[in-house]
C-alpha cells in the first residue's frame, strides 16, 4: 500500500518520509514500528501448530458477580466476562509484542491519509458474523452510531470524540474522518467493537440499544455463547466455521473448543474450587493467599503449579481515591495529610510478605513515570501552563511517604497534623473538626471484604489524627451503581499499566468525563492544565513526545495528591494444572495473563 501510494503521488515523498505514523496494507503503527511484514504467517509468541480441542476453565480476574445482561456496551447492569475478546471483533488487532502497532483483523487493508485526517479500511471478504452474514461497511457505521449514541455507556463518546464522521464508501470500504491529525486515532477506531446490524432485532423491529439485554451480541469472533441465560457461570464454544482461523493475526490462537468462566462469590470457595479440580487456571491478586495457601498435596505432587510469570508490563496504579466532588476533599493539604497516614513499609512486611513495591505517581515502573526535577522536554510542555499550575510542579516530583529509618509513622503524622491545621482542621472534643465544628469522617466504599485487614492499619493511623474512617461493604451490583453515580467518598482503584497510553486517559482524567455518570473519572478531576496535557498525549507524533507528555501529566497529577498511592506487583501470580494445559515456549513481553492463556495456550 505504501509503495503504491508513492508511485501515485511522488510529490508527497518528503511528507511521507517524515510522517511518524506508518501503515501498510496489513498493519498500522502509531510511531512507524511495524515488526511483521506483509505475508507474515503468525506472531512469534504463538504455537502455529497448537492442537485444537478440549476446554479451559477459569475464574475471571474481575470482581466476582452474577451477570444480568449480554450487552457489554451499555451503562446499567453487568455483562459476563469475555464477550469483548471472544465474541466481538474489531477492524484491527494488537499483539503482545508491539504496544502501538495493530494488524488486520476484520479489515485486510488500512490507508491513512497524508494529512492524517482520515483512515480508510477495506473489509476482508471472508469476514462473517455468527449468523453467516458478511461483515460490511454498513455494520461498521452502525456500530459506531450505536456506541456514540446516548443509549450506550458514556465512555464511548469520550473515546471517539475526535471522530468527525464515518462514511460508507463501498460495500466493504469505510472511512473515518478525524477532527485533528492525531496519529493514535487510526488505532482507536481500528479497535472499535464491530457488531451486526441484525443484533437487537426482534420480530423485524430494532430494539433501542439500552433495551438489548438478553440478546447475545451478533459478533464475528472465534467463540459463541454456549448457554445464553443470565446467571453466574458462562461458557463459550469455539465456532468450527470461524472465518478468521487462518489469518496471520489469529493463527495458533483460540485453541480451546470451550472456554468457561466460573464465579465464586468469596475467595475461600474459589481457592477450594481450584484445589478440587473445578477449574484449571487462576490469577491470584492477594499476597497472603499466594504466600500461605498455594501449598499442600496438590502442589507437592505437581497436579497444580504455582508460578510467578515474568513480564515487561508497566506497573499497575493502585490507590485510595478521593471523590473531589465532596467539599472536604477539595483542599490538597487535606488529601496530602491523609496520605501521610499510610504505612506501606509496615504493611509490606506484616501483611504482604514483602511481595509488593510502593506505587509512586500514576504510571509506575514505566518510561512515563516522572522523577526528580522536570526535564527540558517536560518543561517545554509545562511552561505555557505555568499560570494554571502550582509553583511546586516545577520542582521535584513528590514521592510516596516512607516510614523507613530515619523516617517513621509518628513523624509523618506530625506533618499531617500541621497540614490539616493550615487547612482549618484542628483536634478538639475528641475529633478533628473544621471551623463549623463538623467532625472529619470518611466512608470507604468497597465490595471486597478481604480488604478489611489492609484498611485496618490505615484506619488506626487516621484515628490518631482525629479522623474516623468507616468501611462500607456492599455487593458488587450496588457498588457499581454507587460508583456510576459517584455516590462515594473514598474507594480503592486499580488501573492496569499501559505501554501505549492515549485516548483512554481522557476518560480517566479529562474534565468532560468528570460530570458524566458511569465514566472512569471517579476523582471528578476537572483541571484545564490536565486537559491541555492530555491533548499533548493523544496528539504525540513520536514515542519521545509521548513520553514527555506522559511524564508532565504524571508530575501534575502527583502534585495534586488526588490519591493515596498503594502498591503493585511486578509479576503475575498464577496457579494452573500442567496436566491439562500447555503454553507456548516464548512468553511475550507485554501481556495480561488471563487473555494470554485463553488465546494462546492449548489443551493437552
N, C-alpha and C positions, 0 to 999 in steps of 0.2 A: 504493500500500500504506500509506504513512504517513498520508495524508489519511483513508483509510478507517478506519484504526485510531483516529484522533482522533474520528471520528463514533461509533465503537462504545464508546469509553472516554474521554469528556470529562474524567472525574475524574483522568486521568493527564496532563493537558495540561502542568502545570508541570514534572512529572518529565521528560517527553519534550523539552520546550523546552531543558532544561539538560543533556540527555544529550550527551556528547561524540561517541559513535558515532552514525552516521546511516545509514539504509538506505532504499531504495525497492524496488519490485518487481524492478527490473532491476539493482540495484547495492548495495554496502555500502561505507562509508567509516569507517575507524577513528576519524578525527577530524572527521567531518562534512563533508568537502570533495568532494562528488560533482560532477564537472565536466560530464558529459554527461547530459542529461535523458532520461526515458523517451521512446522513439520516435526516438532518435538513429540515424543510418544507418551511421556509420563513425567511426573515430578520425581526428583531423585530420592525422596524420602519415603516413597511407597514401594510396595512389592507388586510389580505389574502382573505377576503370576499367582497372586494370592487366591486361594480357592474360595469359591462362593458357597455359602450354606450355613446352617446352624443358627445359633441365637446368642446375642449378648444381652445380659440382664444387668441393669444398672440402677442406681438411685440418682436423681437429678441433683446437680450442685446448688440449685436454688433452694430457698426455704421451702420446707415441706408443706404442701397444701393440696386439698382437693381442687379439681378444676370444674368450672361451671359454664364454659363456653368453648367453642372451637375457633373463634375469630380472634387471632392474636393482635389485631390491628386497631382495636377499639379500647376505650379507656376503662369502662366498667367491667368487673369480673376478672377471672383468671383462666387463661388458656393453658393446655398441657405443655410440658417441656418438650422441645424437639421439633415442633411444627415448622419453624422457620428454617431449620437446617435440612430436614429430611423430606418435607413435602413441597415446599415452595422454593423456587429458584430465582435467579437474577440474571441480568444480561451478561455480567462479568463475574468472575470469582477470584478471590485472592488465594494465596498459599502460605505455608508456614515458614517460608524462607525469605520472602521479599515483602517488606512492610508496605510499600507504596506502589505495588505493581499488581495488575489484575489481568487474567486471561479469559478468553472467550468461553462462555457457557451457553446461554440461550442465543447470544449473538456470536456470529462467526466472523464479523468484521466491525471494526470501530475506526472512525475517522474524525479527528479533532480539527476544527477549522484553524487556519493560520493565525487568526486573531484570538483564538481560544474562547470565542463567544458562543460556540455551539459544538455539539458532538453528535455524530450520526452513527446509528447502529443498524447493521443488517442482521436479521434473524436467521438462524440456522433452519434450513428447510426440513430437517429431520425432527425438529423440536415439537413435542406433543404433550398436551395435557393428559391427565389420567383418564379422561373420557374419550381419548383418541383424537380430539380436535387439534389442529395445528396451532402453535403459538404465533400470533400475528401482531403486527404493529398496533392494531386497534386494542388488543389486550394490554399492551404496554401503556397506551394512553389511558385506558380505563383504570388500570391500577394506580397510575399517578393521580388521576382525578379523584378517585376514592380516598387515597391516602392523604391527600392535601385538603380534602373537604372537612367541613365542620363536624361530621359524624365520626371521624377517625380520631385516634389518640393525638393530642395536640403536638407531640414531639415531631411528627412527620412534617407538619407545616414549618417548623423551625429548620429541620434538616434540609428540606427542599426549597427554602425561602428564596434562594438565588436563581431558581429556575423560572425564567420568564414565560416560557411556552413549551408545549410538546406538540409536535406536528407529525402526522402520518404522511409520509412522502410516497409510499407504495405499500403493497400488501405486507411486505416484510421489511420495510425501511421506516425508521422513526428518528426524528431529530429533536434534541433537547437544546433550547436556546437559553443562554445564561445572561444574567444582569451584569456580571463582571468577568474579566478574563482570568478566572481563578483556576489554576491547573489541577486542583483537587476535585473539581466538580464532575469531570468525566468518571472518576472513581465513585463519587457519591451517587450519581444516577445509575452508574453501572451496577451498583449493589442494591438497587431498589427491588423489593419483592414484586414479582410479576405473577398475577393470578388471572384466571379465565373470566371473561365477561359473563359466563354462564353461572358462576358461583353466586348463590343467593337468589336464584330464580326459582320460584315455586308456582307451579301451575301456569307457567308462562309469564308471571309477573315478577318484577325485580323488587326484592325487599330493600328497605332503607338499610344503609350499611351497618348502622348500630343495631339493627334488628336481625342481622345474620348471626345467629348464636349457635344453633345445633347443627348447622351445615359445615362439614369439614371443607377447608379451602380446596378449590379445584386448582391444584398446582401441577407442576411438571417434574417434581423431584423423584429421587430413586425409591421412595417409600410411600405407601398409603397407610392410613389408619386402619388397623385390623378390627377394632371394636369401637365404632363411633357412638359411644354412650358416655354421658357425663359420669364422673366418679373420681377415683383416686389413681389407680394404676392405668397405664396406657401402653399399648403395643403397636408397633409399626411393622408392616410386612413389605419386603422388597418387591418392587414391581418387576416381574420377569420380562416385561416388554419395555423396560425403561429405555427411552430413546438415546440417552447420553452415556450409556455404559462404556463405550469405547472412545469417548472424547479424551484428548490428552490431559485435560484438566479433571478428568474423572477416572481414568484408568487406574486399576489397583485399589480403588476406594469403594466404600459402602459394600462390604463383602458379606455381611450377615444377612441371612434370609429374614430374620426377625430381630428387632431392637425393642426391648421392653424397659420401661421405667417404673420402678416400684416406689410407692410413697409410704414412708413410716413417719408417724407424727411425733416421735420422740427419738432421741439419739440412742438410748439403750436398746430399744427394739430394732432399730436399724442395724446396729453393730451385731446383735444376736442373729439377725437375718443373714448377714454376711457369713458368720461362722457356720450357720446351719445350712448354707448352700442355697439360700433363696435367691441370691443374685451373685454376679461374678466380679463386679468392678465397683469400687467406691473411692471417691476422693475425700480425704479427711482434712477438716479445717481446724480442729481443736487440738492443741498441742498436748494437753493432758491425756486425751484419748490415744494419740499417737505414741506417747511415751509409755503408757501403762496398759492399754488394752490389747495392743497388737502383739500378743504373746499367747503361748499355750500350745496345745497339742496340734491344732491345725496348722499353725505357723512352723512348729518344730518339724513336722513331717513334710513340709513343702506343699501341702494342699493349698495353703494360702501364702502369698508372698507379700511382704511389707517392703516397699521400695520408695525412696525419695528420688524422683526423676529430675535430672538437671535440665536447665533451660537458660535462655538468654533474655527472657522477657523483662521489661521494666517492672519494678516493684509495684504492688498494688498500694493505692492510698486507702488507709482505713483510719477513721477518727470519729470522735463525738462531734456532732454537727449542731450548731446553734440556729434556731429559727429567728432570723433578724427581723421578722415581722412583729416580734414581741418587743415592746419598748425596753424591757430590762436588758436585752442583749445588744442594743444599738450602740453602746459605748465600747470601743475597742479595749479600753483599760479593764473593763469588767471581763471581757472574753479572755484577755491575756491572763488575768488573775486566776480565773477558773482553770486554765491550762496548767498553771504552776502547781496545782494540787495533784496532778497525776504523777505517780512514782513508777515509771516504766521499769527502771532497773530492778526494783524490788519484785515487781510482778513477773519479770522475765526469769528471775532466779527461783521464786517460790511457786509460781503458777504455770510457767510456760517451759520449764526445763531447759532454758537457755536457747530455745529454737528460733526465736524471733529477733528481728532488728527494729530499731526505732524508726518510725517514719519522720522524715524531715521534708517539709514542703509538700507539694501536691503531686509531684512526679518523681518519686524516689528511685534510686538505683537506675537512673537513665541519663541520657545526654540532655534531657530537658530540665534537669534539676539545677536550680540556681545555688551558687555557693559564693561566699565572700562578698567582695565589692563588685558592682556591676562592671562587666567587660565593655570595651568600646562599642561592640555591636549591640549590646543591650542598651547602653546609654543613648545610642542614636534613635532608639525607639521610645525611650523614657523621657528624653529632654523635651520633645514637643508637648508632653503631657504634664510638665512639671507643676503647673498651676492647679492641676486636678489631683495631684498626688501628695502624700505626706512627705516631708523632707527626709524622713528616715528611710524611705525607699531607695534613696541614692547612697545610703550607707551599706554596711554589711547586712546580709540577709539573716534574719533570726534563725537560730537552731532550737530544736525542741529542748526544754529544760531537762537537766540531768540531776540525779542525786548521788552520782559517784563522787568520792572524796576529791577535792576539798568541799564539794557541794553537799547538800543534804536537803531532805524534805522540809526540815524546820526552817532553813534559810529561804527556801522557795516560798514557803507560806508567809514569811515576813515580807518578802517582796510583794506577794499577792495582797496582803493587808494594806500596804502603802498605796498600791494601785487602786484598790477599792475605796480607800479614803479619799483619794484625789477625785474619784468618780462620784462622790457623795454618799457612799455606803459606809456606815460605821456600826460597830457592835455595841448593842445596848438592849437591855431587857431580854437577854438570852437568845438574841438572834441578830443577824446582820440586817440593818434597816436603812431605808432611804430617809430623806428629809420629811416625808409624809408619815413616817413610822411604819411603812409596809415592810414586812419581813421578806427576805430574798429566799424564794423557794424555786425548785426546778423539778419538772416531771420528765423522767427518762422513759420514752415510749419504745417498746420492742416486743417482738413475738418469739424471742428465744430465751427460755428460762435458764439455759446454761450460762448466759452472760451475767447472771446474778453474782457469781463468785468473782468475776472480773470487775464489776461495778462496785462491789463491796469496799475494797480499799480506797477507791476514789471517793466514795460516799463518806467514809470516815474522815478523810483528809478535808473534805469540804465542810464537814461539821465543825472542824477547828476554826474555820473562817466564819462560822455562824450561818452557813448556807445549808438548807435542808434539801436533799436530793431524794425523791421518791421514785420507785421503779414500778412502772405500769406495764404488766404483761397482758397482751391481748392476742387473740388468734390471728392468723395470717391474713384472713379476709378483712377483718376490722382494721388491722394495721395498714393494709393497702388503702382502704377507704380514707382513713385519717391522714395518711401521708399524701394521698392525691389531693385532699382538701387543705393541706398544710396545717392540719389541726394537731400540732405537737409543739413542745418546747425544745427538747433535746432528744436526739436519736443517734444511732451509730450508722455509718455508711461505709461501704467498701466499693472503691472504683478500680476495676482491673486496669493495670498499666497498659499503655499502648505504645507500639513502635511507630505508629503513623497517626498521631492526633490531628484532628481537623474540625470539620463542621459540627461533630457531636459536642464539642466544647461550648458551642452557642447554646445548646440545650441545658448544659450543666451550669454555666456561669453567666449567660447573657441576660441583659435586662428584660428583653421581651418575654423570656420564659419565666421570669420571677413571679408574674401575676397570672400565669397560665395553669389552671388546675391540672394536676397529673404530670406536670413537667418534672424534669430531673434537677431543676434549680431549687433544691429543697431549702437552701440557705435563705433564699429571697434576695440574692445579690442583684443590685441594680446600680451599677457604677459606670459612668461614661468612660473612665480611663480603662477599666477592664474590657468594656465593649470595643474600644479602639484597638487594644492589644489582640483581642480575639479576631478582629478583622485582619490584623497583620499575620496571625497564624494561618487563617484559611486562605489568604492570598499569597503565601510564601511561594516563591518560584524556584528556590533551591533548598537542599537539605540544610545548609548553614543558615539560610534565612529563617527556616522553620525553627531551628534550634535556638536562635537568638530571640525570636518572638516568644517561644515557649518559656525560656528562662526569664524573660522580662515579665511574662504573665505569672510565673511561679513566684517571682520576687514580690509582686504586688499582692497576690493572694496571701502569701505567707505573712507579710507585714500587716494584713488586715485582721489576723487572729480569728478567722471565721470558724475555725475548727480546733479541736484538741487532738493533735496527731497521736495515733496509737502505734501500731506495729505491723510488720509484714514478714512473710517468709520468702526465702529465695530458692525454694524447691517445692515441687508438688508431692504431697504425701498420698500415696496410692496403695490400696490393698486390692489384690486380684487373684484369680485362680489360674495358675500357669498350665494346668492340665487341660483347661478349656480354651484358653486364649493364647494367640501368638501375635507378636508385634514385629514390625519391620526392623532390619538391622540398623538403619540410620534414624536417629532421633533429630527432628528438625530443630532449628534454634528458637523459633517463635511459635508457640502453640498453646492452646488450652487443653488440659489432659482429657476431659470428657469427650469433646468433639474430635480430638485426635484419635482416641481409642475407637469410637464408633465409626469413624470414617476410614481408618487405615489398618486397624487390626483385623484379625480373622479368627474363625473358629477352628480349633484343632480337630 
